[in-house]
Amino acid sequence: MTAHLPGAEVLELLRRLNATGPVEPSRVEALLRTSPPGRGRRDLPLVGDTEIRTYGPLPVDPSTLSSRELLRAASVLLAEDLLDTAETVPVRRRWWPRRRTRSTKEQQSFPYRLVGSPWLTLPIREELERQGRLPGGDGYTVYVLGGPLDEVAAGAWKFRTFTNRVNPWHIWIRDAQWRGWFGPRADLPRIARWWADRVGKDRVEIVTDPALLPGLLGVDSLPGPWAISAEANEVARVIGQVLCVRTELEAQRKLLIDELRPRLEKLEPLHPGAREVGVPAESFAWVETQARAQRDALVEAGYALHGDPDRLLPSGTATQGPDERRALALALSLLAGRP
């Protein structure tokens, strides 16, 4: 058995895990051995604990703990699971070449670079490379892929949940408004200028409608963003907070994208009520002002445009962040080994 008395958050997490169905004894033991994330952080003592403390958290009733606190506790063991996967599964290598070995007819006819919102472009670039359509080539065109700024901004946050440390969504959007800038991944005029300075403005084209991209690249169809909810992004974010101090950045990204993401996608249908990441109502007017400024800058710069430039204005389709209760439900399913 465990050598220490588990904290209130671990016991409550174990209670809820048992409520989801049968749990392997090894999982129970592993959970009881975990400690909460955070440097020097102590387990939460239980109500009724008679130990005299002059510092640290006060005793709590496990049933009163928030979903956020329990999700943080779950993140430790989930991160350990991913690290164990990295030790037992060999690194997957791409079967397609990283460098162009010869020019194909498609590459000669449609040489490209695809940039812009990484949440939109990464799945597309991976599929094109899988088909042997590598970026670059003689006289390639740089396509800057964008969309409604509220969705592009949400995509910048979602991308970071799988690739780097990032604050919770409500803090991230608050800080962006305080700075007056969403950052480089959601600044299409800045991206376009960077490429125009290197290849010339005549080779930089703005795509505001992803449906037009297959025709520009000479393919029948292209994938959309990963089928990940706001809650799955939050699960990846808290696990990434643990992984970032346990492994290097590139390994962390591979674990989250290649190992965790497919499991989360399979779990999504089992937990109804998924949310999209959206800008809160109190920040919408500011986002709209930023979007109009970006649209006007791109139009005035004279780039070729594919799609209505007004598509860069915020859509307002989502106004909430992750539901922490649903995020915890996803985490519990992962802990229980589902799917």
Residue pairs with C-beta under 8 A, 6 or more apart in sequence:
1 29
1 32
2 29
2 32
2 33
4 43
5 43
6 14
6 32
6 43
7 35
7 36
7 42
7 43
7 44
7 45
7 46
7 73
8 43
8 44
8 45
8 46
8 47
8 59
8 60
8 61
8 62
8 65
9 36
9 43
9 44
9 62
9 65
9 69
9 70
9 72
9 73
10 31
10 32
10 34
10 36
10 43
10 73
11 46
11 62
12 62
12 63
12 65
12 70
13 31
13 70
13 73
13 74
13 332
13 335
14 28
14 31
14 32
15 62
16 70
16 328
16 332
17 23
17 27
17 31
17 332
17 335
17 336
20 332
20 333
20 336
21 336
23 336
24 337
27 335
27 336
27 337
30 77
30 80
31 77
31 335
34 73
34 76
34 77
34 80
35 41
35 43
35 76
36 42
36 43
36 44
36 72
36 73
36 76
37 72
37 73
37 75
37 76
37 238
37 241
37 242
42 56
42 57
44 57
44 59
44 60
44 65
44 69
45 51
45 53
45 56
45 57
45 58
45 59
45 60
46 59
46 60
46 61
46 62
47 59
47 60
47 61
48 59
49 59
66 324
67 324
67 325
67 327
67 328
68 324
70 328
71 234
71 235
71 238
71 324
71 327
71 328
71 331
72 238
74 238
74 328
74 331
74 332
74 334
74 335
75 238
75 239
75 241
75 242
75 331
76 242
77 335
78 235
78 239
78 242
78 331
78 334
78 335
79 239
79 242
79 243
79 246
81 334
82 239
82 243
82 255
82 256
82 259
82 260
83 243
83 246
83 247
83 255
85 255
85 259
86 247
86 251
86 254
86 255
86 259
89 259
91 254
92 258
94 129
94 130
96 129
96 130
96 131
96 132
97 132
97 134
98 134
99 134
100 107
100 134
100 136
100 137
103 137
104 132
104 133
106 133
106 218
106 219
107 133
107 134
107 137
108 137
108 138
109 218
110 133
110 216
110 217
110 218
111 136
111 137
111 138
111 139
111 140
111 141
112 133
112 135
112 137
112 140
112 141
112 142
112 143
112 216
112 217
113 135
113 136
113 140
113 141
113 142
113 143
113 195
114 121
114 124
114 125
114 128
114 135
114 143
114 145
114 217
115 121
115 142
115 143
115 144
115 145
115 191
115 195
116 143
116 144
116 145
116 146
116 188
116 191
116 207
117 145
117 146
117 147
117 152
117 155
117 156
117 159
117 185
117 186
118 155
118 156
118 159
118 185
119 154
119 155
119 156
119 158
119 159
119 225
119 226
120 145
120 147
120 152
120 155
120 210
120 224
120 225
121 145
122 159
123 223
123 224
123 225
123 226
124 145
124 213
124 222
124 223
125 135
127 222
127 223
128 134
128 135
128 217
128 219
128 222
129 135
131 219
133 217
133 219
139 203
140 199
140 203
141 203
141 204
141 205
141 216
142 195
142 199
142 203
142 204
142 205
143 205
143 206
143 207
143 213
143 216
143 217
143 306
144 188
144 191
144 192
144 195
144 204
144 205
144 206
144 207
144 303
145 207
145 210
145 213
146 152
146 188
146 206
146 207
146 208
146 312
147 208
147 210
147 311
147 312
148 291
148 311
148 312
148 313
148 314
148 315
148 317
149 182
149 186
149 287
149 290
149 291
149 294
149 312
149 313
149 314
150 278
150 279
150 284
150 287
150 291
150 314
150 315
150 316
150 317
150 318
151 314
151 315
151 317
152 182
152 186
152 188
153 173
153 176
153 182
153 186
153 279
153 287
154 169
154 276
154 277
154 278
154 279
154 318
155 185
155 186
155 225
156 182
156 183
156 185
156 186
157 166
157 169
157 172
157 173
157 233
157 277
158 228
158 233
158 277
159 185
160 166
161 233
161 234
161 236
161 237
161 240
161 256
162 233
162 236
162 240
162 253
162 256
162 257
162 260
162 261
163 253
163 256
163 257
164 240
164 244
164 249
164 253
165 240
165 241
165 244
166 172
166 237
166 240
167 175
168 234
168 237
168 321
169 230
169 233
169 234
169 277
169 321
169 322
170 280
170 321
173 279
173 280
173 283
174 283
176 182
176 183
177 283
177 286
181 187
182 290
184 190
184 191
187 294
188 206
188 294
188 298
188 312
189 294
189 297
189 298
189 301
192 204
192 206
192 298
192 301
192 303
193 301
195 203
195 204
196 204
196 301
196 303
201 301
201 302
201 303
204 303
204 304
205 216
205 303
205 304
205 305
205 306
206 298
206 303
206 304
206 305
206 306
206 307
206 309
207 213
207 216
207 306
207 307
208 305
208 306
208 307
208 308
208 309
208 311
208 312
209 306
209 307
209 308
209 311
210 222
210 224
212 306
212 307
213 222
213 306
214 220
214 221
214 222
216 306
226 261
226 265
227 265
227 268
228 236
228 261
228 264
228 265
228 268
229 268
229 274
229 275
229 276
229 322
229 326
230 274
230 275
230 276
230 277
230 320
230 321
230 322
230 323
231 271
231 274
231 275
231 322
231 323
231 324
231 326
231 327
231 329
231 330
232 264
232 265
232 267
232 268
232 327
232 330
233 277
233 322
234 321
234 322
234 324
234 327
235 260
235 264
235 327
235 330
235 331
235 334
236 256
236 260
236 261
236 264
239 256
239 260
240 252
240 256
243 252
243 255
243 256
244 252
247 255
263 334
263 339
264 330
264 334
266 339
267 330
267 333
267 334
267 338
267 339
268 274
270 333
270 338
270 339
271 326
271 329
271 330
271 333
273 323
273 326
274 326
275 318
275 320
275 321
275 322
275 323
275 326
276 317
276 318
276 320
277 318
277 321
277 322
278 316
278 317
278 318
278 319
278 320
278 321
279 287
279 314
279 316
279 318
279 319
280 319
280 320
280 321
281 319
284 314
284 316
284 319
287 314
288 313
288 314
291 312
291 313
291 314
292 313
294 312
295 309
295 310
295 312
295 313
298 305
298 309
298 312
299 305
299 309
333 339
